[in-house]
Amino acid sequence: MNKKNKRVLVKFSGEAMAGANGFGIDTEILRYIAGEIKLLAENNIEVGIVIGGGNIIRGVTASAGGIIRRTSGDYMGMLATVINAVAMQEALEYIGLDVRVQSALEIKEICESYIYRKAIRHLEKGRVVIFGAGTGNPFFTTDTAATLRAVEIDADMIIKATKVDGVYTKDPEKFKDAVKLDVLSYDDALKENIKVMDDTAIALAKVNHLPIVVCNMFKERNLLEIIKNDAGICSIVK
């Protein structure tokens, strides 16, 4: 594949969509994220997006009581990611971007089914592609789904947009002695059990030489600066 433009996959957590409410979708957060994605599109960067579903439901949590089986809980979580994907599509279209939602589960009334070649064609045409429903299989996280889609579309990097400015040895919100790691290897991320992404996602990125960038989504223009190598506050796993 001969790519002229940079292509990235941005992973947002579902929790970030909820804002201070902790549940549901905060439209001001949608508006902010849409503006950051528009900056990328205006700079000829091809963008894929994966959003978690934790602001609505998590499969692990839903199945914790034993009434709902884990498989069903995970499918419920996949549907939550589609809800978030449709919301993000609306926000992006509202500010003038061309967007497609592709789901790993068939929901033809509201979005396309995921087809690799079709996704590539959308990206080449300058459309933002939002990938919903995870991998389409239970027991896989949206981090793994994001890494899988990034590999499939031949992205230059996967950006995990979080509430902190990178990877730390501990949770910086809980431990004052947490140390920020600007660069670390895939092996270190796995060996030290540093929670960048789950192990499956990191291993998949390692095998495919896909850089993982962890950054603060709430720092304006951070995504653009990171991709253009201008600066940006982040940590890189490579």
MARBA-3410 file (N, C-alpha, C, O; in Angstrom, 1 decimal):
238
0.8,-1.2,0.0,0.0,0.0,0.0,0.9,1.2,0.0,1.7,1.4,0.9 ~ 0.7,2.1,-1.0,1.5,3.3,-1.0,0.7,4.5,-0.5,-0.2,5.0,-1.1 ~ 1.1,4.9,0.7,0.3,5.9,1.4,1.1,7.3,1.2,2.3,7.4,1.5 ~ 0.3,8.3,0.8,0.9,9.6,0.7,0.7,10.4,2.0,1.5,11.2,2.5 ~ -0.4,10.1,2.7,-0.8,10.9,3.9,-0.6,10.0,5.1,-0.6,8.7,5.0
-0.3,10.6,6.3,-0.2,9.8,7.5,-1.6,9.3,7.8,-2.6,9.9,7.6 ~ -1.6,8.1,8.4,-2.8,7.4,8.8,-2.7,7.0,10.3,-1.7,6.3,10.6 ~ -3.7,7.4,11.1,-3.6,7.0,12.5,-4.9,6.4,13.0,-6.0,6.6,12.4 ~ -4.8,5.6,14.0,-6.0,5.1,14.7,-6.0,5.7,16.1,-5.0,5.6,16.9 ~ -7.1,6.4,16.5,-7.2,7.1,17.8,-8.2,6.3,18.6,-9.3,6.1,18.2
-7.7,5.9,19.8,-8.6,5.1,20.7,-9.0,6.0,21.9,-8.1,6.5,22.6 ~ -10.3,6.2,22.0,-10.8,7.0,23.2,-11.5,6.0,24.1,-12.2,5.1,23.7 ~ -11.4,6.3,25.4,-12.2,5.5,26.4,-13.6,5.9,26.4,-14.0,7.1,26.1 ~ -14.5,5.0,26.7,-15.9,5.3,26.9,-16.1,6.2,28.0,-17.0,7.1,28.0 ~ -15.3,6.1,29.1,-15.5,6.9,30.3,-15.3,8.4,30.0,-15.9,9.2,30.6
-14.3,8.6,29.1,-14.1,10.0,28.7,-15.3,10.7,28.1,-15.4,11.9,28.2 ~ -16.1,9.9,27.4,-17.3,10.5,26.8,-18.3,11.0,27.8,-19.1,11.8,27.5 ~ -18.3,10.4,29.0,-19.2,10.8,30.0,-18.9,12.1,30.7,-19.8,12.7,31.3 ~ -17.7,12.5,30.6,-17.3,13.7,31.3,-17.5,13.6,32.8,-17.3,12.6,33.4 ~ -17.8,14.7,33.4,-18.0,14.7,34.9,-19.2,13.9,35.4,-19.2,13.5,36.6
-20.1,13.6,34.5,-21.3,12.8,34.9,-21.0,11.4,35.3,-21.6,10.8,36.1 ~ -19.9,10.9,34.7,-19.5,9.5,35.0,-20.4,8.4,34.2,-20.1,7.3,34.3 ~ -21.4,8.9,33.5,-22.3,7.9,32.8,-22.9,8.7,31.6,-23.2,9.9,31.7 ~ -23.2,7.9,30.6,-23.8,8.5,29.4,-22.8,9.3,28.6,-21.6,9.1,28.6 ~ -23.4,10.2,27.8,-22.6,11.0,26.8,-22.7,12.5,27.1,-23.8,13.0,27.1
-21.6,13.1,27.3,-21.5,14.5,27.5,-21.3,15.2,26.1,-20.3,15.0,25.5 ~ -22.3,15.9,25.6,-22.2,16.5,24.3,-21.1,17.5,24.1,-20.6,17.8,23.0 ~ -20.7,18.2,25.3,-19.6,19.1,25.2,-18.3,18.4,25.0,-17.4,18.9,24.3 ~ -18.1,17.2,25.5,-17.0,16.3,25.3,-17.0,15.9,23.8,-15.9,15.9,23.2 ~ -18.1,15.5,23.3,-18.2,15.2,21.9,-17.8,16.4,21.0,-17.0,16.2,20.0
-18.2,17.6,21.3,-17.9,18.8,20.6,-16.3,19.0,20.6,-15.7,19.3,19.6 ~ -15.8,18.8,21.8,-14.3,19.0,21.9,-13.5,18.0,21.1,-12.6,18.3,20.3 ~ -13.9,16.7,21.2,-13.2,15.7,20.5,-13.3,15.9,19.0,-12.4,15.7,18.2 ~ -14.5,16.2,18.5,-14.8,16.5,17.1,-13.8,17.6,16.6,-13.3,17.5,15.5 ~ -13.7,18.6,17.4,-12.8,19.7,17.0,-11.3,19.2,16.8,-10.7,19.7,15.9
-10.9,18.4,17.7,-9.5,17.9,17.6,-9.3,17.0,16.4,-8.3,17.0,15.8 ~ -10.4,16.2,16.1,-10.3,15.3,14.9,-10.3,16.1,13.6,-9.7,15.8,12.7 ~ -11.1,17.2,13.7,-11.2,18.1,12.5,-9.8,18.7,12.2,-9.5,18.8,11.0 ~ -9.1,19.0,13.2,-7.7,19.5,13.0,-6.8,18.5,12.2,-6.1,18.9,11.3 ~ -7.0,17.2,12.5,-6.2,16.2,11.9,-6.7,16.1,10.4,-5.8,16.1,9.5
-8.0,16.1,10.2,-8.5,16.0,8.8,-8.0,17.2,7.9,-7.7,17.0,6.8 ~ -8.0,18.4,8.6,-7.6,19.6,7.8,-6.1,19.5,7.5,-5.7,20.3,6.6 ~ -5.4,18.7,8.1,-3.9,18.5,7.8,-3.6,17.2,7.1,-2.5,16.7,7.1 ~ -4.7,16.8,6.3,-4.5,15.6,5.5,-4.1,14.3,6.2,-3.3,13.5,5.6 ~ -4.5,14.2,7.4,-4.2,13.0,8.2,-5.5,12.1,8.1,-6.6,12.5,8.4
-5.3,10.8,7.7,-6.4,9.9,7.6,-6.6,9.3,9.0,-5.7,8.8,9.7 ~ -7.9,9.3,9.4,-8.2,9.0,10.8,-9.2,7.9,11.0,-10.3,7.9,10.4 ~ -8.8,6.9,11.7,-9.7,5.9,12.2,-9.9,6.1,13.7,-9.0,6.5,14.4 ~ -11.1,5.7,14.2,-11.4,5.9,15.6,-12.0,4.7,16.2,-12.8,4.0,15.6 ~ -11.6,4.3,17.4,-12.3,3.3,18.2,-12.6,3.9,19.6,-11.8,4.6,20.2
-13.9,3.7,20.0,-14.3,4.3,21.3,-14.8,3.1,22.2,-15.5,2.2,21.7 ~ -14.4,3.1,23.4,-14.9,2.1,24.4,-16.3,2.3,24.7,-17.0,3.2,24.2 ~ -16.8,1.4,25.6,-18.3,1.5,25.9,-18.5,1.6,27.4,-19.6,1.5,27.9 ~ -17.4,1.9,28.2,-17.5,1.9,29.6,-18.4,3.0,30.2,-18.8,2.9,31.4 ~ -18.7,4.0,29.5,-19.7,5.0,30.0,-21.1,4.5,30.0,-22.0,5.2,30.5
-21.3,3.4,29.3,-22.7,2.8,29.3,-22.7,1.5,30.0,-23.6,1.3,30.9 ~ -21.9,0.5,29.6,-21.8,-0.8,30.3,-20.5,-1.5,29.9,-20.0,-1.4,28.8 ~ -20.0,-2.2,30.9,-18.9,-3.1,30.7,-19.3,-4.5,30.9,-20.0,-4.9,31.8 ~ -18.8,-5.4,30.0,-19.1,-6.8,30.1,-18.7,-7.4,31.4,-19.5,-8.2,31.9 ~ -17.5,-7.1,31.8,-17.0,-7.7,33.1,-17.9,-7.3,34.3,-18.3,-8.1,35.1
-18.3,-6.0,34.3,-19.2,-5.5,35.4,-20.6,-6.1,35.3,-21.2,-6.5,36.3 ~ -21.1,-6.2,34.1,-22.5,-6.7,33.9,-22.6,-8.1,34.3,-23.6,-8.6,34.8 ~ -21.5,-8.9,34.1,-21.6,-10.3,34.4,-21.1,-10.7,35.8,-21.0,-11.9,36.2 ~ -20.7,-9.7,36.6,-20.1,-9.9,37.9,-21.0,-10.7,38.9,-20.5,-11.5,39.7 ~ -22.3,-10.4,38.8,-23.2,-11.0,39.7,-23.6,-12.4,39.4,-24.2,-13.1,40.2
-23.2,-12.9,38.2,-23.5,-14.3,37.8,-24.8,-14.5,37.1,-25.1,-15.5,36.5 ~ -25.7,-13.5,37.1,-27.0,-13.6,36.4,-26.8,-13.5,34.9,-27.3,-14.3,34.1 ~ -26.0,-12.5,34.5,-25.7,-12.3,33.0,-24.4,-13.1,32.7,-23.4,-12.8,33.4 ~ -24.4,-13.9,31.8,-23.1,-14.6,31.4,-22.1,-13.6,30.8,-22.5,-12.6,30.2 ~ -20.8,-13.9,30.9,-19.8,-13.0,30.5,-19.9,-12.8,29.0,-19.7,-11.7,28.5
-20.2,-13.8,28.2,-20.4,-13.7,26.8,-21.5,-12.7,26.4,-21.3,-11.8,25.6 ~ -22.6,-12.8,27.1,-23.7,-11.8,26.8,-23.3,-10.4,27.3,-23.6,-9.5,26.6 ~ -22.7,-10.4,28.4,-22.2,-9.1,28.9,-21.3,-8.4,28.0,-21.4,-7.2,27.8 ~ -20.4,-9.1,27.4,-19.4,-8.6,26.4,-20.2,-8.1,25.1,-19.8,-7.1,24.6 ~ -21.2,-8.8,24.7,-21.9,-8.4,23.5,-22.7,-7.1,23.9,-22.9,-6.2,23.0
-23.2,-7.0,25.1,-23.8,-5.8,25.5,-22.9,-4.6,25.5,-23.2,-3.5,25.1 ~ -21.6,-4.9,25.9,-20.6,-3.8,25.8,-20.3,-3.4,24.4,-20.0,-2.3,24.1 ~ -20.3,-4.4,23.5,-20.1,-4.1,22.1,-21.1,-3.1,21.5,-20.9,-2.2,20.8 ~ -22.4,-3.4,21.9,-23.5,-2.5,21.5,-23.3,-1.1,22.1,-23.6,-0.1,21.4 ~ -22.7,-1.0,23.3,-22.5,0.3,23.9,-21.5,1.1,23.0,-21.6,2.3,22.9
-20.5,0.4,22.5,-19.5,1.1,21.7,-20.1,1.6,20.4,-19.7,2.6,19.8 ~ -21.1,0.9,19.9,-21.8,1.3,18.6,-22.6,2.6,19.0,-22.6,3.5,18.1 ~ -23.2,2.6,20.1,-23.9,3.9,20.5,-23.0,5.0,20.5,-23.3,6.1,20.0 ~ -21.8,4.8,21.2,-20.8,5.9,21.2,-20.3,6.3,19.8,-20.0,7.4,19.5 ~ -20.1,5.3,19.0,-19.7,5.5,17.6,-20.6,6.4,16.8,-20.3,7.3,16.1
-21.9,6.1,17.0,-23.0,6.9,16.3,-23.0,8.3,16.8,-23.1,9.2,16.0 ~ -22.8,8.4,18.1,-22.8,9.8,18.7,-21.6,10.6,18.2,-21.8,11.8,17.8 ~ -20.5,9.9,18.1,-19.3,10.6,17.5,-19.5,11.0,16.1,-19.0,12.0,15.6 ~ -20.1,10.1,15.3,-20.4,10.4,13.9,-21.2,11.6,13.8,-20.9,12.5,13.0 ~ -22.2,11.7,14.6,-23.1,12.9,14.6,-22.3,14.2,14.9,-22.5,15.2,14.2
-21.4,14.1,15.9,-20.6,15.3,16.3,-19.7,15.7,15.2,-19.5,16.9,14.9 ~ -19.1,14.7,14.5,-18.1,15.0,13.4,-18.9,15.6,12.2,-18.4,16.5,11.5 ~ -20.0,15.0,11.9,-20.8,15.5,10.7,-21.3,16.9,11.0,-21.5,17.7,10.1 ~ -21.6,17.2,12.3,-22.1,18.5,12.6,-21.2,19.6,12.3,-21.6,20.7,12.0 ~ -19.9,19.3,12.4,-18.9,20.3,12.0,-18.3,20.1,10.6,-17.3,20.7,10.3
-19.0,19.3,9.8,-18.7,19.3,8.4,-17.8,18.2,7.9,-17.3,18.2,6.7 ~ -17.5,17.2,8.7,-16.6,16.1,8.3,-17.4,15.0,7.7,-18.6,14.8,8.0 ~ -16.8,14.2,6.8,-17.5,13.1,6.1,-17.1,11.8,7.0,-15.9,11.6,7.1 ~ -18.0,11.1,7.5,-17.8,10.0,8.4,-18.5,8.8,8.1,-19.6,8.8,7.5 ~ -17.9,7.6,8.4,-18.6,6.3,8.3,-18.3,5.6,9.6,-17.2,5.5,10.1
-19.4,4.9,10.0,-19.3,4.0,11.1,-19.3,2.6,10.6,-20.2,2.2,9.8 ~ -18.3,1.8,10.9,-18.3,0.4,10.6,-18.3,-0.5,11.8,-17.5,-0.3,12.7 ~ -19.3,-1.4,11.9,-19.4,-2.3,13.0,-19.0,-3.7,12.8,-19.3,-4.3,11.7 ~ -18.4,-4.3,13.8,-18.0,-5.7,13.7,-19.2,-6.6,13.8,-19.2,-7.8,13.5 ~ -20.3,-6.1,14.3,-21.6,-6.8,14.4,-22.5,-6.1,13.3,-22.5,-4.9,13.1
-23.3,-6.9,12.7,-24.1,-6.4,11.6,-25.3,-5.6,12.2,-26.2,-6.2,12.9 ~ -25.4,-4.3,12.0,-26.5,-3.5,12.4,-26.8,-2.6,11.2,-26.5,-1.4,11.3 ~ -27.3,-3.2,10.2,-27.4,-2.5,8.9,-28.3,-1.2,8.9,-28.2,-0.4,8.0 ~ -29.2,-1.1,9.8,-30.1,0.0,9.9,-29.3,1.3,10.2,-29.8,2.4,9.9 ~ -28.2,1.2,10.9,-27.5,2.4,11.4,-26.1,2.6,11.0,-25.5,3.7,11.1
-25.5,1.5,10.5,-24.1,1.6,10.1,-23.7,0.5,9.2,-24.4,-0.5,9.0 ~ -22.5,0.6,8.6,-22.0,-0.4,7.7,-21.4,-1.5,8.5,-21.0,-1.4,9.7 ~ -21.3,-2.7,7.9,-20.6,-3.8,8.5,-19.1,-3.6,8.2,-18.8,-3.0,7.2 ~ -18.2,-4.0,9.1,-16.8,-3.8,8.9,-16.3,-4.6,7.7,-16.4,-5.9,7.7 ~ -15.8,-4.0,6.7,-15.1,-4.6,5.6,-13.8,-3.9,5.4,-13.7,-2.7,5.1
-12.7,-4.6,5.5,-11.4,-4.1,5.4,-11.2,-3.2,4.2,-10.7,-2.0,4.4 ~ -11.4,-3.7,3.0,-11.2,-2.9,1.8,-12.0,-1.6,1.7,-11.6,-0.6,1.2 ~ -13.2,-1.7,2.2,-14.1,-0.6,2.2,-13.6,0.5,3.2,-13.7,1.7,2.9 ~ -13.1,0.1,4.3,-12.6,1.0,5.3,-11.4,1.7,4.7,-11.2,2.9,4.9 ~ -10.5,1.0,4.0,-9.3,1.6,3.4,-9.8,2.7,2.4,-9.2,3.8,2.3
-10.8,2.3,1.6,-11.2,3.2,0.6,-11.8,4.5,1.2,-11.6,5.6,0.7 ~ -12.6,4.4,2.3,-13.1,5.5,3.0,-12.0,6.5,3.4,-12.0,7.7,3.2 ~ -10.9,5.9,4.0,-9.8,6.6,4.5,-9.1,7.4,3.4,-8.7,8.5,3.5 ~ -8.9,6.7,2.3,-8.2,7.3,1.1,-9.0,8.4,0.6,-8.5,9.4,0.0 ~ -10.3,8.4,0.7,-11.2,9.5,0.3,-11.3,10.6,1.3,-12.1,11.6,1.1
-10.6,10.5,2.4,-10.6,11.6,3.4,-11.7,11.5,4.4,-12.0,12.4,5.2 ~ -12.4,10.3,4.4,-13.5,10.1,5.4,-12.9,9.6,6.7,-12.0,8.8,6.7 ~ -13.5,10.1,7.8,-13.1,9.5,9.1,-13.9,8.2,9.3,-15.1,8.2,9.0 ~ -13.2,7.2,9.7,-13.9,5.9,9.9,-13.9,5.5,11.4,-12.8,5.5,12.0 ~ -15.1,5.3,11.9,-15.2,4.9,13.3,-15.6,3.4,13.4,-16.6,3.0,12.8
-14.8,2.7,14.1,-14.9,1.2,14.2,-15.6,0.9,15.5,-15.1,1.1,16.5 ~ -16.8,0.3,15.3,-17.6,-0.1,16.5,-17.7,-1.6,16.7,-17.3,-2.4,15.9 ~ -18.2,-1.9,17.9,-18.5,-3.3,18.3,-17.2,-4.1,18.5,-17.2,-5.4,18.4 ~ -16.1,-3.5,18.9,-14.9,-4.2,19.2,-14.4,-5.1,18.0,-14.4,-4.7,16.9 ~ -14.0,-6.3,18.4,-13.6,-7.3,17.4,-14.8,-8.1,16.9,-14.6,-8.8,15.9
-15.9,-7.9,17.5,-17.1,-8.7,17.2,-17.1,-10.0,18.0,-18.0,-10.8,17.8 ~ -16.1,-10.2,18.9,-16.0,-11.4,19.7,-16.0,-11.1,21.2,-15.3,-10.1,21.5 ~ -16.6,-11.9,22.0,-16.5,-11.6,23.5,-15.0,-11.9,24.0,-14.3,-12.6,23.3 ~ -14.7,-11.5,25.1,-13.4,-11.7,25.8,-12.3,-10.9,25.2,-11.1,-11.1,25.6 ~ -12.6,-10.0,24.3,-11.5,-9.1,23.8,-11.9,-7.6,24.1,-13.0,-7.2,24.0
-10.9,-6.9,24.6,-11.1,-5.5,25.0,-11.2,-4.6,23.7,-10.8,-5.0,22.6 ~ -11.6,-3.4,24.0,-11.6,-2.4,22.9,-10.2,-1.9,22.6,-9.9,-1.4,21.5 ~ -9.3,-2.1,23.6,-7.8,-1.8,23.3,-7.3,-2.8,22.2,-6.6,-2.4,21.3 ~ -7.6,-4.0,22.4,-7.2,-5.0,21.4,-7.9,-4.8,20.1,-7.3,-4.9,19.0 ~ -9.2,-4.4,20.1,-9.9,-4.1,18.9,-9.3,-2.9,18.1,-9.1,-3.0,16.9
-8.9,-1.9,18.9,-8.2,-0.7,18.3,-6.9,-1.1,17.7,-6.6,-0.7,16.6 ~ -6.1,-1.9,18.4,-4.8,-2.3,17.8,-5.0,-3.2,16.6,-4.3,-3.1,15.6 ~ -6.0,-4.1,16.6,-6.3,-4.9,15.4,-6.7,-4.1,14.2,-6.1,-4.3,13.1 ~ -7.6,-3.1,14.4,-8.0,-2.3,13.3,-6.8,-1.4,12.8,-6.7,-1.2,11.6 ~ -6.0,-0.9,13.7,-4.8,-0.1,13.3,-3.9,-0.9,12.5,-3.3,-0.4,11.5
-3.7,-2.2,12.8,-2.8,-3.1,12.0,-3.5,-3.3,10.7,-2.8,-3.3,9.6 ~ -4.8,-3.6,10.7,-5.4,-3.9,9.4,-5.4,-2.8,8.4,-5.3,-3.0,7.2 ~ -5.6,-1.5,8.9,-5.6,-0.4,8.0,-4.2,0.2,7.7,-4.1,1.2,7.0 ~ -3.2,-0.5,8.3,-1.8,-0.1,8.1,-1.6,1.3,8.6,-1.0,2.2,7.9 ~ -2.1,1.6,9.8,-1.9,2.9,10.5,-0.4,3.1,10.8,0.3,2.1,11.1
0.0,4.3,10.8,1.4,4.7,11.2,1.6,4.5,12.7,2.7,4.3,13.2 ~ 0.5,4.7,13.5,0.6,4.6,14.9,-0.8,4.5,15.5,-1.8,4.7,14.8 ~ -0.9,4.0,16.7,-2.2,4.0,17.4,-2.0,5.0,18.6,-1.0,4.9,19.4 ~ -2.9,5.9,18.7,-2.9,6.9,19.8,-4.0,6.5,20.8,-5.2,6.5,20.5 ~ -3.6,6.2,22.1,-4.5,6.0,23.1,-4.7,7.4,23.9,-3.8,7.8,24.6
-5.8,8.0,23.6,-6.1,9.3,24.2,-6.8,9.1,25.5,-7.9,8.6,25.6 ~ -6.1,9.6,26.6,-6.5,9.4,28.0,-6.7,10.7,28.7,-6.6,11.7,28.1 ~ -6.8,10.6,30.0,-6.9,11.7,30.9,-5.6,12.2,31.4,-5.5,13.2,32.1 ~ -4.5,11.4,31.2,-3.2,11.7,31.7,-2.2,11.9,30.5,-2.6,11.5,29.4 ~ -1.1,12.5,30.7,-0.2,12.9,29.6,0.8,11.8,29.2,1.8,12.2,28.6
0.6,10.6,29.6,1.5,9.6,29.2,1.4,8.3,30.1,0.4,8.1,30.8 ~ 2.5,7.5,30.0,2.6,6.3,30.8,3.4,6.6,32.1,4.5,7.1,32.0 ~ 2.9,6.1,33.2,3.5,6.3,34.5,3.8,4.9,35.1,3.1,3.9,34.8 ~ 4.8,4.9,36.0,5.1,3.7,36.7,3.9,3.3,37.7,3.7,2.1,38.0 ~ 3.2,4.3,38.1,2.0,4.1,39.0,0.9,5.0,38.5,1.1,5.9,37.7
-0.2,4.9,39.1,-1.3,5.8,38.8,-1.0,7.2,39.4,-0.9,7.4,40.6 ~ -0.7,8.2,38.5,-0.3,9.5,39.0,-1.3,10.3,39.8,-1.0,11.2,40.5 ~ -2.6,9.9,39.7,-3.6,10.5,40.4,-3.7,10.0,41.9,-4.3,10.6,42.7 ~ -3.1,8.8,42.1,-3.1,8.2,43.4,-1.8,8.2,44.1,-1.7,8.3,45.4 ~ -0.7,8.3,43.3,0.7,8.2,43.9,1.5,9.4,43.5,1.8,9.6,42.3
2.0,10.1,44.5,2.8,11.3,44.2,4.2,11.0,43.6,4.8,11.8,42.9 ~ 4.7,9.7,43.9,6.0,9.3,43.5,5.9,8.6,42.1,6.9,8.0,41.7 ~ 4.8,8.7,41.4,4.7,8.1,40.1,5.6,8.8,39.1,5.7,10.0,39.1 ~ 6.4,8.0,38.3,7.3,8.6,37.4,6.8,8.4,35.9,6.4,7.3,35.6 ~ 6.9,9.5,35.2,6.4,9.4,33.8,7.5,8.8,32.9,8.7,9.1,33.1
7.1,7.9,32.1,8.0,7.2,31.2,7.8,7.7,29.7,6.8,7.5,29.1 ~ 8.8,8.4,29.2,8.6,9.0,27.9,8.7,8.0,26.8,7.9,8.1,25.8 ~ 9.5,7.0,26.9,9.6,5.9,25.9,9.9,4.6,26.7,10.7,4.6,27.6 ~ 9.2,3.6,26.3,9.4,2.3,26.8,9.2,1.2,25.7,8.5,1.5,24.7 ~ 9.8,0.1,25.9,9.7,-1.0,24.9,8.4,-1.8,25.1,7.8,-1.8,26.2
8.0,-2.5,24.1,6.9,-3.4,24.2,7.1,-4.4,25.4,6.3,-4.7,26.2 ~ 8.4,-5.0,25.4,8.7,-6.0,26.4,8.6,-5.4,27.8,8.2,-6.1,28.7 ~ 9.1,-4.2,28.0,9.1,-3.6,29.3,7.6,-3.4,29.7,7.2,-3.6,30.9 ~ 6.8,-3.0,28.8,5.4,-2.7,29.1,4.7,-4.0,29.5,3.8,-4.0,30.4 ~ 5.1,-5.1,28.9,4.6,-6.4,29.3,5.2,-7.0,30.6,4.4,-7.5,31.4
6.5,-6.9,30.7,7.2,-7.5,31.8,6.8,-6.8,33.1,6.6,-7.4,34.2 ~ 6.8,-5.5,33.1,6.6,-4.7,34.3,5.1,-4.5,34.6,4.8,-3.9,35.6 ~ 4.3,-5.1,33.8,2.8,-5.0,34.0,2.3,-3.6,34.1,1.5,-3.2,34.9 ~ 2.9,-2.7,33.2,2.5,-1.3,33.2,1.3,-1.2,32.3,1.3,-1.7,31.2 ~ 0.2,-0.6,32.9,-1.1,-0.6,32.2,-1.2,0.4,31.1,-1.9,1.4,31.2
-0.5,0.1,30.0,-0.6,0.9,28.8,-1.9,0.5,28.1,-2.8,1.3,27.9 ~ -1.9,-0.8,27.7,-3.1,-1.4,27.2,-3.0,-2.9,27.7,-2.1,-3.2,28.5 ~ -4.0,-3.7,27.4,-4.0,-5.0,27.9,-2.9,-5.8,27.1,-2.4,-5.3,26.0 ~ -2.4,-6.9,27.7,-1.3,-7.6,27.1,-1.5,-8.1,25.7,-0.6,-8.1,24.9 ~ -2.7,-8.5,25.3,-3.0,-8.9,24.0,-2.8,-7.8,23.0,-2.2,-8.0,21.9
-3.2,-6.6,23.3,-3.1,-5.4,22.5,-1.6,-5.1,22.3,-1.1,-4.8,21.2 ~ -0.8,-5.1,23.4,0.6,-4.8,23.3,1.4,-5.8,22.5,2.2,-5.5,21.6 ~ 1.0,-7.1,22.7,1.7,-8.2,21.9,1.4,-8.0,20.4,2.3,-8.2,19.6 ~ 0.2,-7.7,20.1,-0.2,-7.5,18.7,0.5,-6.3,18.1,1.0,-6.4,16.9 ~ 0.7,-5.3,18.8,1.4,-4.1,18.4,2.9,-4.4,18.2,3.5,-4.0,17.2
3.4,-5.2,19.1,4.9,-5.6,19.0,5.1,-6.4,17.7,6.1,-6.1,17.0 ~ 4.3,-7.4,17.5,4.5,-8.3,16.3,4.5,-7.5,15.0,5.2,-7.8,14.1 ~ 3.6,-6.4,15.0,3.4,-5.7,13.8,4.2,-4.3,13.8,3.9,-3.5,12.9 ~ 5.1,-4.1,14.8,5.9,-2.9,14.8,5.0,-1.7,14.8,5.4,-0.7,14.1 ~ 4.0,-1.7,15.5,3.0,-0.5,15.6,3.3,0.3,16.8,3.1,-0.2,17.9
3.8,1.5,16.7,4.0,2.4,17.9,2.7,2.7,18.6,1.6,2.9,17.9 ~ 2.7,2.6,19.9,1.6,3.0,20.7,1.9,4.3,21.4,2.9,4.5,22.1 ~ 1.1,5.3,21.2,1.3,6.7,21.8,0.2,6.9,22.8,-1.0,6.8,22.5 ~ 0.6,7.2,24.0,-0.4,7.5,25.1,-0.3,9.0,25.4,0.8,9.5,25.7 ~ -1.4,9.7,25.3,-1.4,11.1,25.5,-2.7,11.6,26.2,-3.6,10.9,26.4
-2.6,12.9,26.6,-3.8,13.6,27.3,-4.7,14.1,26.2,-4.3,15.0,25.4 ~ -5.9,13.6,26.1,-6.8,14.0,25.0,-7.3,15.4,25.3,-7.9,16.1,24.4 ~ -7.2,15.9,26.6,-7.8,17.2,26.9,-6.8,18.4,26.8,-7.1,19.5,27.1 ~ -5.6,18.1,26.2,-4.7,19.2,25.9,-4.9,19.5,24.4,-4.7,18.7,23.5 ~ -5.4,20.7,24.2,-5.7,21.1,22.9,-4.6,21.0,21.9,-3.4,21.4,22.2
-4.9,20.5,20.7,-3.9,20.4,19.6,-2.9,19.3,19.9,-1.9,19.1,19.1 ~ -3.0,18.6,21.0,-2.0,17.6,21.3,-1.9,16.5,20.2,-0.8,16.1,19.9 ~ -3.1,16.0,19.8,-3.0,14.9,18.8,-2.3,15.4,17.5,-1.5,14.6,17.0 ~ -2.6,16.6,17.0,-2.0,17.1,15.8,-0.5,17.3,16.0,0.3,16.9,15.2 ~ -0.1,17.8,17.2,1.3,18.0,17.4,2.1,16.7,17.5,3.3,16.6,17.0
1.5,15.7,18.1,2.2,14.4,18.2,2.4,13.8,16.8,3.4,13.3,16.5 ~ 1.3,13.8,16.0,1.4,13.2,14.7,2.3,13.9,13.7,3.0,13.3,13.0 ~ 2.4,15.2,13.8,3.3,16.0,13.0,4.7,16.1,13.6,5.6,16.7,13.0 ~ 4.9,15.4,14.7,6.2,15.4,15.4,6.7,16.8,15.7,7.9,17.1,15.8 ~ 5.8,17.8,15.9,6.1,19.1,16.3,6.5,19.2,17.8,7.5,19.8,18.2
5.8,18.4,18.6,6.1,18.4,20.1,5.1,17.4,20.6,5.2,16.2,20.4 ~ 4.1,17.9,21.4,3.1,17.0,21.9,3.6,16.4,23.2,4.8,16.0,23.3 ~ 2.7,16.3,24.2,3.0,15.6,25.5,2.5,14.2,25.4,1.3,14.0,25.3 ~ 3.4,13.2,25.6,2.9,11.8,25.4,4.0,10.9,25.9,5.1,11.3,26.3 ~ 3.7,9.6,25.9,4.6,8.5,26.0,4.5,7.6,24.8,3.4,7.5,24.3
5.6,7.0,24.5,5.6,6.1,23.3,6.1,4.7,23.6,7.1,4.6,24.3 ~ 5.4,3.7,23.2,5.8,2.3,23.4,6.2,1.9,22.0,5.4,1.9,21.1 ~ 7.4,1.4,21.8,7.9,1.0,20.5,9.0,-0.1,20.7,9.5,-0.6,19.7
END
